[in-house]
Amino acid sequence: MAAGAGHAERVSNDEFRAALSRLAAGVVLVTAREASLDPDDPQAPVGEDVGMTATAFMSVSLDPPLVLVSLREGSRMDDLLAEQPLWAVSVLTESQRHIAGRFAMKGRISDRLLFEDIPYARGRVTGAPLVGGALATLECRTEQRVTAGDHTLVIGHVLTAEVPSAEGRPLAYFRGRYRQLG
């Protein structure tokens, strides 16, 4: 057995971040309503809209259609999705970089003003905001939550999937910055 093969060295947070920053990722906005929806009218404005930029988002299964988003444990979105099973995802375009930056801020008190000048429609199933001009939108219902280190992996059953905009290119995140393809 090679020296040290039985004992893994601890990887520092900086080393881990540097290595994983070399993996390009798409950028999405995850949204949900803070209060329960009126079951008779999901369009009814009940409660506050909450949004969070995510790059740790992926498809999990085609049958049934499942996706996964990784949320920082104890974040506002993690706490909300522990109570509210309905949420949505908007796949952002490179021209929506300002939206990604706005919802990536830590420590904000209220999301109300963050949605103020962003065009969006309410999801017909979830009532969550779906960003206008997004490359694709999904509405989801939480199927499973898995604690993984300092994050929660939320697996969602996709209830609706639409491609509202055929125009534009995806917004990517690489080496700690938002990037454009090509």
C-alpha positions in Angstrom: 0.0 0.0 0.0 1.4 3.4 -1.0 2.2 5.9 1.8 -0.9 7.8 2.8 -3.2 5.6 0.6 -5.3 4.6 3.7 -5.7 8.2 4.9 -7.1 10.9 2.8 -5.6 14.4 3.2 -8.1 17.1 4.0 -8.7 19.4 1.1 -8.9 23.0 2.1 -11.9 25.1 1.2 -9.8 27.3 -1.0 -8.4 24.3 -2.9 -11.8 22.8 -3.3 -13.3 26.1 -4.6 -10.4 26.6 -7.0 -10.8 23.1 -8.5 -14.6 23.3 -8.8 -14.5 26.8 -10.3 -13.0 25.2 -13.4 -16.4 23.4 -14.0 -18.6 25.6 -16.1 -22.3 25.7 -15.0 -25.5 27.1 -16.3 -27.2 29.8 -14.2 -30.8 29.5 -13.0 -33.2 31.5 -10.8 -35.1 29.4 -8.3 -38.3 31.0 -7.1 -41.1 30.2 -4.7 -43.9 31.9 -2.8 -43.2 32.4 1.0 -46.8 31.7 2.0 -49.2 28.9 1.1 -51.1 29.3 -2.2 -54.8 29.5 -2.5 -55.5 26.0 -3.9 -58.4 27.4 -5.9 -56.3 30.1 -7.5 -52.5 29.6 -7.8 -52.3 33.1 -9.4 -53.6 34.8 -6.3 -50.9 37.0 -4.8 -50.6 35.4 -1.4 -47.3 36.0 0.5 -43.9 37.2 -0.6 -41.9 36.0 -3.7 -38.5 34.6 -2.9 -35.7 34.1 -5.4 -32.2 32.6 -5.4 -29.5 32.3 -8.1 -28.2 28.8 -8.4 -25.5 27.1 -10.5 -25.7 23.7 -8.8 -28.8 22.6 -10.7 -29.2 19.5 -12.9 -31.6 17.0 -14.4 -31.8 13.7 -12.5 -34.3 11.6 -14.3 -36.4 11.5 -17.5 -39.0 9.1 -16.2 -40.3 10.5 -14.0 -39.0 14.0 -14.8 -36.8 15.0 -11.9 -34.3 17.9 -11.3 -32.0 18.7 -8.4 -30.9 22.0 -6.9 -28.4 22.4 -4.1 -29.2 24.9 -1.4 -27.0 26.3 1.3 -28.3 24.8 4.6 -30.2 27.4 6.6 -30.6 29.8 3.7 -33.9 31.5 3.2 -34.7 29.3 0.2 -33.7 26.1 2.1 -36.0 27.1 4.9 -38.8 28.0 2.6 -38.6 24.8 0.5 -38.7 22.8 3.8 -42.2 24.2 4.2 -43.4 25.0 0.7 -43.2 22.0 -1.7 -43.9 24.1 -4.9 -41.2 26.0 -6.6 -40.0 27.1 -10.0 -36.8 27.5 -12.1 -36.0 30.0 -14.9 -32.9 29.2 -17.1 -31.3 32.6 -17.5 -29.8 34.0 -20.7 -26.6 35.9 -21.0 -28.5 39.1 -21.2 -30.0 38.4 -17.7 -26.7 38.5 -15.9 -28.1 41.4 -13.8 -30.9 39.2 -12.5 -28.4 36.5 -11.5 -26.2 39.0 -9.7 -29.2 40.6 -7.9 -30.5 37.3 -6.5 -27.0 36.0 -5.6 -26.6 38.7 -2.8 -26.2 37.3 0.7 -27.9 38.7 3.8 -30.7 40.6 2.1 -33.8 41.3 4.2 -36.6 41.2 1.6 -36.9 40.0 -1.9 -39.9 42.2 -2.6 -37.9 45.0 -4.2 -35.7 42.5 -6.1 -38.6 41.4 -8.3 -39.9 45.0 -8.8 -38.5 45.7 -12.3 -38.1 42.2 -13.6 -40.7 41.0 -16.1 -42.2 37.7 -15.0 -45.3 35.6 -15.1 -46.8 33.5 -12.4 -46.5 29.7 -12.9 -49.9 28.2 -13.5 -49.3 25.4 -11.1 -46.9 26.8 -8.5 -47.8 30.5 -8.6 -44.0 31.2 -8.4 -42.4 33.9 -10.6 -41.1 32.7 -14.0 -38.7 35.2 -15.5 -39.8 36.7 -18.8 -37.3 36.0 -21.6 -35.8 33.0 -19.9 -34.5 30.2 -22.1 -36.7 27.6 -20.3 -38.9 27.5 -17.3 -39.9 24.6 -15.0 -42.4 24.3 -12.2 -41.6 21.7 -9.6 -42.9 19.9 -6.5 -40.3 18.7 -3.9 -40.1 14.9 -3.9 -37.1 14.5 -1.6 -34.6 16.5 0.5 -31.2 15.1 1.3 -28.7 16.7 3.7 -25.3 16.7 2.2 -22.6 18.5 4.3 -23.5 22.2 4.6 -26.1 22.0 1.8 -29.5 20.5 1.2 -30.1 18.7 -2.1 -33.7 19.3 -3.2 -35.1 16.8 -5.8 -38.1 18.1 -7.6 -40.7 16.4 -9.7 -41.1 18.6 -12.8 -44.8 19.6 -13.2 -44.4 21.9 -16.2 -41.6 22.5 -18.6 -41.7 25.3 -21.2 -39.3 26.9 -23.7 -40.7 30.4 -23.9 -37.8 31.9 -25.7 -36.0 30.4 -28.7 -33.6 33.4 -28.7 -30.6 34.1 -26.7 -27.7 32.1 -25.3 -27.3 30.6 -21.8 -25.7 32.5 -19.0 -22.7 30.4 -17.7 -20.7 30.6 -14.5 -17.0 29.8 -14.7 -14.0 30.6 -12.5 -16.1 32.7 -10.1 -17.7 34.9 -12.8 -20.7 35.0 -15.1 -19.6 34.3 -18.6 -21.0 34.2 -22.2 -20.6 31.3 -24.5 -18.8 31.7 -27.8 
